[in-house]
Amino acid sequence: MNVEKFLKICKEKVAQYETELLNYDLACPEHCSTDDVYVVWSTKVLQNNKALLATNKPVQTYYEATYNGDKGELYLDAYRKLENQSFKID
């Protein structure tokens, strides 16, 4: 799969998942479109693709999409930040 097609599919899947999160987690009748999804990083190695994505929506979820070219499968992992700690290093 070429990079453009991979990223288009990723944005569609993230937008769909994010809309479900907005409606379920926040009880917010909002819609997430592919225009709300941005790619932080992507790479293609042989027949496989990987991308890190996020949205500008209040759910604050980070996504990792992986395309397994051997199996023709796309995996989508979703992550949320629990907290941010600061440590003083001398």
A tleap script that builds the chain and sets N, CA, C and O, in Angstrom:
source leaprc.protein.ff14SB
mol = sequence {
  NMET ASN VAL GLU LYS PHE LEU LYS ILE CYS
  LYS GLU LYS VAL ALA GLN TYR GLU THR GLU
  LEU LEU ASN TYR ASP LEU ALA CYS PRO GLU
  HIE CYS SER THR ASP ASP VAL TYR VAL VAL
  TRP SER THR LYS VAL LEU GLN ASN ASN LYS
  ALA LEU LEU ALA THR ASN LYS PRO VAL GLN
  THR TYR TYR GLU ALA THR TYR ASN GLY ASP
  LYS GLY GLU LEU TYR LEU ASP ALA TYR ARG
  LYS LEU GLU ASN GLN SER PHE LYS ILE CASP
}
set mol.1.N position { 0.855 -1.168 0.000 }
set mol.1.CA position { 0.000 0.000 0.000 }
set mol.1.C position { 0.904 1.236 0.000 }
set mol.1.O position { 1.881 1.299 0.746 }
set mol.2.N position { 0.570 2.207 -0.838 }
set mol.2.CA position { 1.400 3.408 -0.856 }
set mol.2.C position { 1.079 4.295 0.352 }
set mol.2.O position { 0.054 4.123 1.011 }
set mol.3.N position { 1.958 5.226 0.619 }
set mol.3.CA position { 1.868 6.052 1.825 }
set mol.3.C position { 0.596 6.903 1.837 }
set mol.3.O position { -0.064 7.011 2.870 }
set mol.4.N position { 0.248 7.502 0.704 }
set mol.4.CA position { -0.930 8.368 0.645 }
set mol.4.C position { -2.208 7.594 0.982 }
set mol.4.O position { -3.046 8.073 1.745 }
set mol.5.N position { -2.347 6.403 0.412 }
set mol.5.CA position { -3.534 5.582 0.685 }
set mol.5.C position { -3.565 5.154 2.152 }
set mol.5.O position { -4.618 5.178 2.790 }
set mol.6.N position { -2.404 4.760 2.684 }
set mol.6.CA position { -2.308 4.349 4.087 }
set mol.6.C position { -2.744 5.475 5.018 }
set mol.6.O position { -3.552 5.255 5.919 }
set mol.7.N position { -2.217 6.675 4.808 }
set mol.7.CA position { -2.548 7.802 5.685 }
set mol.7.C position { -4.016 8.211 5.550 }
set mol.7.O position { -4.629 8.624 6.534 }
set mol.8.N position { -4.579 8.104 4.365 }
set mol.8.CA position { -6.003 8.405 4.169 }
set mol.8.C position { -6.858 7.438 4.980 }
set mol.8.O position { -7.789 7.859 5.668 }
set mol.9.N position { -6.551 6.153 4.904 }
set mol.9.CA position { -7.298 5.147 5.665 }
set mol.9.C position { -7.122 5.376 7.163 }
set mol.9.O position { -8.085 5.283 7.923 }
set mol.10.N position { -5.899 5.675 7.589 }
set mol.10.CA position { -5.632 5.934 9.012 }
set mol.10.C position { -6.474 7.096 9.522 }
set mol.10.O position { -7.091 6.997 10.583 }
set mol.11.N position { -6.504 8.191 8.775 }
set mol.11.CA position { -7.286 9.358 9.187 }
set mol.11.C position { -8.770 9.021 9.286 }
set mol.11.O position { -9.455 9.482 10.199 }
set mol.12.N position { -9.263 8.219 8.351 }
set mol.12.CA position { -10.673 7.810 8.391 }
set mol.12.C position { -10.968 6.977 9.634 }
set mol.12.O position { -11.973 7.201 10.309 }
set mol.13.N position { -10.094 6.016 9.940 }
set mol.13.CA position { -10.310 5.142 11.098 }
set mol.13.C position { -10.196 5.925 12.407 }
set mol.13.O position { -10.979 5.706 13.332 }
set mol.14.N position { -9.226 6.835 12.486 }
set mol.14.CA position { -9.067 7.653 13.695 }
set mol.14.C position { -10.282 8.563 13.872 }
set mol.14.O position { -10.795 8.692 14.984 }
set mol.15.N position { -10.745 9.187 12.805 }
set mol.15.CA position { -11.917 10.068 12.895 }
set mol.15.C position { -13.145 9.291 13.357 }
set mol.15.O position { -13.916 9.780 14.183 }
set mol.16.N position { -13.325 8.100 12.836 }
set mol.16.CA position { -14.461 7.260 13.236 }
set mol.16.C position { -14.358 6.889 14.713 }
set mol.16.O position { -15.338 6.994 15.451 }
set mol.17.N position { -13.177 6.456 15.143 }
set mol.17.CA position { -12.972 6.053 16.537 }
set mol.17.C position { -13.122 7.248 17.475 }
set mol.17.O position { -13.735 7.141 18.536 }
set mol.18.N position { -12.563 8.374 17.079 }
set mol.18.CA position { -12.618 9.583 17.912 }
set mol.18.C position { -14.060 10.073 18.076 }
set mol.18.O position { -14.441 10.528 19.154 }
set mol.19.N position { -14.849 9.982 17.024 }
set mol.19.CA position { -16.260 10.361 17.114 }
set mol.19.C position { -16.980 9.482 18.124 }
set mol.19.O position { -17.795 9.970 18.907 }
set mol.20.N position { -16.681 8.184 18.109 }
set mol.20.CA position { -17.273 7.272 19.091 }
set mol.20.C position { -16.850 7.645 20.510 }
set mol.20.O position { -17.666 7.595 21.430 }
set mol.21.N position { -15.576 8.020 20.697 }
set mol.21.CA position { -15.093 8.437 22.018 }
set mol.21.C position { -15.784 9.711 22.480 }
set mol.21.O position { -16.198 9.813 23.635 }
set mol.22.N position { -15.908 10.676 21.588 }
set mol.22.CA position { -16.552 11.942 21.947 }
set mol.22.C position { -17.981 11.709 22.397 }
set mol.22.O position { -18.434 12.305 23.375 }
set mol.23.N position { -18.680 10.859 21.700 }
set mol.23.CA position { -20.083 10.600 22.022 }
set mol.23.C position { -20.243 9.725 23.252 }
set mol.23.O position { -21.237 9.854 23.968 }
set mol.24.N position { -19.296 8.842 23.516 }
set mol.24.CA position { -19.412 7.921 24.648 }
set mol.24.C position { -18.754 8.484 25.909 }
set mol.24.O position { -19.409 8.615 26.943 }
set mol.25.N position { -17.468 8.814 25.829 }
set mol.25.CA position { -16.719 9.265 27.005 }
set mol.25.C position { -17.153 10.637 27.504 }
set mol.25.O position { -17.284 10.849 28.709 }
set mol.26.N position { -17.369 11.544 26.605 }
set mol.26.CA position { -17.678 12.917 27.005 }
set mol.26.C position { -19.156 13.258 26.874 }
set mol.26.O position { -19.577 14.366 27.204 }
set mol.27.N position { -19.933 12.308 26.394 }
set mol.27.CA position { -21.352 12.559 26.129 }
set mol.27.C position { -21.503 13.864 25.348 }
set mol.27.O position { -22.382 14.683 25.616 }
set mol.28.N position { -20.627 14.019 24.391 }
set mol.28.CA position { -20.539 15.244 23.611 }
set mol.28.C position { -20.996 14.930 22.182 }
set mol.28.O position { -20.373 14.108 21.510 }
set mol.29.N position { -22.050 15.555 21.714 }
set mol.29.CA position { -22.540 15.244 20.369 }
set mol.29.C position { -21.681 15.895 19.284 }
set mol.29.O position { -22.189 16.626 18.435 }
set mol.30.N position { -20.400 15.626 19.321 }
set mol.30.CA position { -19.472 16.203 18.362 }
set mol.30.C position { -19.090 15.168 17.330 }
set mol.30.O position { -19.200 13.964 17.561 }
set mol.31.N position { -18.646 15.649 16.203 }
set mol.31.CA position { -18.193 14.774 15.129 }
set mol.31.C position { -16.732 15.089 14.846 }
set mol.31.O position { -16.341 16.256 14.805 }
set mol.32.N position { -15.942 14.072 14.654 }
set mol.32.CA position { -14.542 14.241 14.281 }
set mol.32.C position { -14.417 13.864 12.811 }
set mol.32.O position { -14.772 12.751 12.424 }
set mol.33.N position { -13.923 14.769 12.002 }
set mol.33.CA position { -13.732 14.484 10.581 }
set mol.33.C position { -12.252 14.243 10.306 }
set mol.33.O position { -11.408 14.461 11.175 }
set mol.34.N position { -11.950 13.800 9.115 }
set mol.34.CA position { -10.550 13.567 8.749 }
set mol.34.C position { -9.760 14.873 8.756 }
set mol.34.O position { -8.536 14.853 8.888 }
set mol.35.N position { -10.446 16.008 8.614 }
set mol.35.CA position { -9.767 17.310 8.680 }
set mol.35.C position { -9.272 17.622 10.088 }
set mol.35.O position { -8.378 18.450 10.263 }
set mol.36.N position { -9.850 16.961 11.094 }
set mol.36.CA position { -9.447 17.161 12.487 }
set mol.36.C position { -8.269 16.276 12.889 }
set mol.36.O position { -7.705 16.447 13.970 }
set mol.37.N position { -7.899 15.340 12.031 }
set mol.37.CA position { -6.828 14.382 12.324 }
set mol.37.C position { -5.546 14.855 11.658 }
set mol.37.O position { -5.550 15.250 10.492 }
set mol.38.N position { -4.445 14.814 12.411 }
set mol.38.CA position { -3.162 15.162 11.816 }
set mol.38.C position { -2.138 14.064 12.071 }
set mol.38.O position { -2.200 13.343 13.067 }
set mol.39.N position { -1.205 13.961 11.149 }
set mol.39.CA position { -0.153 12.949 11.214 }
set mol.39.C position { 1.061 13.570 11.882 }
set mol.39.O position { 1.569 14.600 11.439 }
set mol.40.N position { 1.520 12.936 12.951 }
set mol.40.CA position { 2.707 13.398 13.664 }
set mol.40.C position { 3.957 12.825 13.016 }
set mol.40.O position { 4.972 13.511 12.889 }
set mol.41.N position { 3.879 11.561 12.607 }
set mol.41.CA position { 5.036 10.854 12.044 }
set mol.41.C position { 4.533 9.654 11.269 }
set mol.41.O position { 3.528 9.047 11.639 }
set mol.42.N position { 5.228 9.308 10.191 }
set mol.42.CA position { 4.891 8.078 9.470 }
set mol.42.C position { 6.132 7.529 8.786 }
set mol.42.O position { 7.081 8.258 8.494 }
set mol.43.N position { 6.100 6.221 8.536 }
set mol.43.CA position { 7.203 5.566 7.847 }
set mol.43.C position { 6.672 4.365 7.083 }
set mol.43.O position { 5.613 3.825 7.400 }
set mol.44.N position { 7.423 3.959 6.075 }
set mol.44.CA position { 7.102 2.754 5.311 }
set mol.44.C position { 8.381 1.949 5.188 }
set mol.44.O position { 9.411 2.460 4.746 }
set mol.45.N position { 8.309 0.684 5.583 }
set mol.45.CA position { 9.449 -0.220 5.468 }
set mol.45.C position { 8.958 -1.477 4.759 }
set mol.45.O position { 8.083 -2.188 5.255 }
set mol.46.N position { 9.536 -1.734 3.594 }
set mol.46.CA position { 9.110 -2.845 2.745 }
set mol.46.C position { 7.612 -2.737 2.480 }
set mol.46.O position { 7.165 -1.728 1.934 }
set mol.47.N position { 6.829 -3.737 2.848 }
set mol.47.CA position { 5.385 -3.709 2.599 }
set mol.47.C position { 4.586 -3.229 3.801 }
set mol.47.O position { 3.358 -3.316 3.787 }
set mol.48.N position { 5.241 -2.729 4.834 }
set mol.48.CA position { 4.577 -2.325 6.080 }
set mol.48.C position { 4.606 -0.807 6.254 }
set mol.48.O position { 5.528 -0.133 5.794 }
set mol.49.N position { 3.579 -0.283 6.927 }
set mol.49.CA position { 3.495 1.144 7.220 }
set mol.49.C position { 3.210 1.344 8.703 }
set mol.49.O position { 2.608 0.493 9.358 }
set mol.50.N position { 3.653 2.481 9.216 }
set mol.50.CA position { 3.345 2.847 10.593 }
set mol.50.C position { 3.169 4.360 10.641 }
set mol.50.O position { 3.866 5.100 9.947 }
set mol.51.N position { 2.215 4.816 11.479 }
set mol.51.CA position { 1.982 6.251 11.630 }
set mol.51.C position { 1.539 6.556 13.050 }
set mol.51.O position { 0.884 5.741 13.699 }
set mol.52.N position { 1.903 7.737 13.524 }
set mol.52.CA position { 1.422 8.277 14.795 }
set mol.52.C position { 0.518 9.449 14.444 }
set mol.52.O position { 0.891 10.333 13.673 }
set mol.53.N position { -0.685 9.439 15.027 }
set mol.53.CA position { -1.683 10.449 14.691 }
set mol.53.C position { -2.336 11.011 15.946 }
set mol.53.O position { -2.298 10.391 17.009 }
set mol.54.N position { -2.933 12.184 15.813 }
set mol.54.CA position { -3.676 12.809 16.908 }
set mol.54.C position { -4.770 13.675 16.288 }
set mol.54.O position { -4.830 13.844 15.070 }
set mol.55.N position { -5.633 14.220 17.146 }
set mol.55.CA position { -6.689 15.117 16.668 }
set mol.55.C position { -6.684 16.390 17.508 }
set mol.55.O position { -5.995 16.482 18.524 }
set mol.56.N position { -7.457 17.354 17.066 }
set mol.56.CA position { -7.595 18.602 17.822 }
set mol.56.C position { -8.828 18.582 18.720 }
set mol.56.O position { -9.273 19.633 19.182 }
set mol.57.N position { -9.378 17.410 18.969 }
set mol.57.CA position { -10.583 17.259 19.795 }
set mol.57.C position { -10.220 17.096 21.270 }
set mol.57.O position { -9.084 16.741 21.583 }
set mol.58.N position { -11.173 17.351 22.192 }
set mol.58.CA position { -10.876 17.345 23.628 }
set mol.58.C position { -10.638 15.973 24.256 }
set mol.58.O position { -10.337 15.903 25.447 }
set mol.59.N position { -10.761 14.898 23.513 }
set mol.59.CA position { -10.552 13.563 24.079 }
set mol.59.C position { -9.078 13.336 24.412 }
set mol.59.O position { -8.759 12.557 25.311 }
set mol.60.N position { -8.186 14.005 23.701 }
set mol.60.CA position { -6.734 13.934 23.926 }
set mol.60.C position { -6.210 12.502 23.866 }
set mol.60.O position { -5.562 12.021 24.795 }
set mol.61.N position { -6.498 11.847 22.774 }
set mol.61.CA position { -6.028 10.487 22.542 }
set mol.61.C position { -4.979 10.517 21.442 }
set mol.61.O position { -5.103 11.259 20.468 }
set mol.62.N position { -3.942 9.700 21.609 }
set mol.62.CA position { -2.852 9.587 20.653 }
set mol.62.C position { -2.976 8.226 19.988 }
set mol.62.O position { -3.274 7.240 20.664 }
set mol.63.N position { -2.759 8.147 18.699 }
set mol.63.CA position { -2.988 6.911 17.958 }
set mol.63.C position { -1.721 6.410 17.273 }
set mol.63.O position { -0.910 7.188 16.772 }
set mol.64.N position { -1.580 5.096 17.267 }
set mol.64.CA position { -0.515 4.430 16.523 }
set mol.64.C position { -1.187 3.471 15.550 }
set mol.64.O position { -1.884 2.547 15.968 }
set mol.65.N position { -0.982 3.686 14.265 }
set mol.65.CA position { -1.564 2.826 13.236 }
set mol.65.C position { -0.447 2.029 12.579 }
set mol.65.O position { 0.600 2.575 12.230 }
set mol.66.N position { -0.681 0.738 12.417 }
set mol.66.CA position { 0.298 -0.151 11.800 }
set mol.66.C position { -0.394 -0.967 10.723 }
set mol.66.O position { -1.430 -1.583 10.972 }
set mol.67.N position { 0.179 -0.970 9.524 }
set mol.67.CA position { -0.346 -1.797 8.445 }
set mol.67.C position { 0.606 -2.960 8.225 }
set mol.67.O position { 1.785 -2.767 7.931 }
set mol.68.N position { 0.079 -4.172 8.371 }
set mol.68.CA position { 0.839 -5.394 8.130 }
set mol.68.C position { 0.589 -5.791 6.678 }
set mol.68.O position { -0.465 -6.333 6.344 }
set mol.69.N position { 1.562 -5.516 5.830 }
set mol.69.CA position { 1.420 -5.793 4.407 }
set mol.69.C position { 1.325 -7.265 4.072 }
set mol.69.O position { 0.715 -7.629 3.066 }
set mol.70.N position { 1.917 -8.123 4.893 }
set mol.70.CA position { 1.840 -9.565 4.645 }
set mol.70.C position { 0.422 -10.090 4.831 }
set mol.70.O position { -0.022 -10.970 4.093 }
set mol.71.N position { -0.284 -9.549 5.817 }
set mol.71.CA position { -1.634 -10.025 6.131 }
set mol.71.C position { -2.734 -9.115 5.585 }
set mol.71.O position { -3.905 -9.493 5.586 }
set mol.72.N position { -2.367 -7.918 5.118 }
set mol.72.CA position { -3.370 -6.968 4.648 }
set mol.72.C position { -4.253 -6.474 5.779 }
set mol.72.O position { -5.456 -6.283 5.598 }
set mol.73.N position { -3.649 -6.263 6.965 }
set mol.73.CA position { -4.401 -5.850 8.149 }
set mol.73.C position { -3.877 -4.524 8.688 }
set mol.73.O position { -2.676 -4.253 8.665 }
set mol.74.N position { -4.808 -3.707 9.175 }
set mol.74.CA position { -4.465 -2.439 9.820 }
set mol.74.C position { -4.785 -2.554 11.303 }
set mol.74.O position { -5.883 -2.966 11.676 }
set mol.75.N position { -3.832 -2.192 12.141 }
set mol.75.CA position { -4.022 -2.212 13.595 }
set mol.75.C position { -4.018 -0.766 14.084 }
set mol.75.O position { -3.194 0.039 13.652 }
set mol.76.N position { -4.936 -0.446 14.980 }
set mol.76.CA position { -5.010 0.902 15.530 }
set mol.76.C position { -4.963 0.821 17.048 }
set mol.76.O position { -5.858 0.254 17.675 }
set mol.77.N position { -3.919 1.389 17.633 }
set mol.77.CA position { -3.771 1.457 19.088 }
set mol.77.C position { -4.066 2.886 19.523 }
set mol.77.O position { -3.664 3.843 18.862 }
set mol.78.N position { -4.776 3.021 20.648 }
set mol.78.CA position { -5.131 4.339 21.176 }
set mol.78.C position { -4.516 4.506 22.558 }
set mol.78.O position { -4.583 3.600 23.389 }
set mol.79.N position { -3.919 5.666 22.799 }
set mol.79.CA position { -3.257 5.957 24.072 }
set mol.79.C position { -3.777 7.273 24.630 }
set mol.79.O position { -4.093 8.201 23.885 }
set mol.80.N position { -3.861 7.338 25.956 }
set mol.80.CA position { -4.215 8.589 26.633 }
set mol.80.C position { -3.187 8.892 27.711 }
set mol.80.O position { -2.711 7.995 28.408 }
set mol.81.N position { -2.856 10.163 27.834 }
set mol.81.CA position { -1.914 10.584 28.864 }
set mol.81.C position { -2.636 10.630 30.201 }
set mol.81.O position { -3.671 11.283 30.336 }
set mol.82.N position { -2.090 9.938 31.181 }
set mol.82.CA position { -2.684 9.938 32.512 }
set mol.82.C position { -2.242 11.139 33.323 }
set mol.82.O position { -3.047 11.768 34.008 }
set mol.83.N position { -0.958 11.453 33.241 }
set mol.83.CA position { -0.449 12.609 33.971 }
set mol.83.C position { 0.905 13.004 33.416 }
set mol.83.O position { 1.509 12.278 32.626 }
set mol.84.N position { 1.368 14.158 33.840 }
set mol.84.CA position { 2.670 14.666 33.440 }
set mol.84.C position { 3.407 15.062 34.704 }
set mol.84.O position { 2.941 15.918 35.455 }
set mol.85.N position { 4.545 14.450 34.941 }
set mol.85.CA position { 5.341 14.761 36.125 }
set mol.85.C position { 6.635 15.441 35.712 }
set mol.85.O position { 7.171 15.197 34.631 }
set mol.86.N position { 7.118 16.289 36.588 }
set mol.86.CA position { 8.372 16.988 36.362 }
set mol.86.C position { 9.382 16.539 37.411 }
set mol.86.O position { 9.052 16.415 38.591 }
set mol.87.N position { 10.612 16.299 36.971 }
set mol.87.CA position { 11.677 15.871 37.878 }
set mol.87.C position { 12.883 16.779 37.688 }
set mol.87.O position { 13.331 16.991 36.561 }
set mol.88.N position { 13.402 17.306 38.766 }
set mol.88.CA position { 14.592 18.151 38.721 }
set mol.88.C position { 15.817 17.252 38.598 }
set mol.88.O position { 16.024 16.357 39.418 }
set mol.89.N position { 16.615 17.492 37.585 }
set mol.89.CA position { 17.842 16.732 37.355 }
set mol.89.C position { 19.017 17.693 37.497 }
set mol.89.O position { 19.101 18.694 36.786 }
set mol.90.N position { 19.918 17.379 38.418 }
set mol.90.CA position { 21.084 18.255 38.633 }
set mol.90.C position { 22.199 17.936 37.685 }
set mol.90.O position { 23.249 18.576 37.731 }
savepdb mol mol.pdb
quit
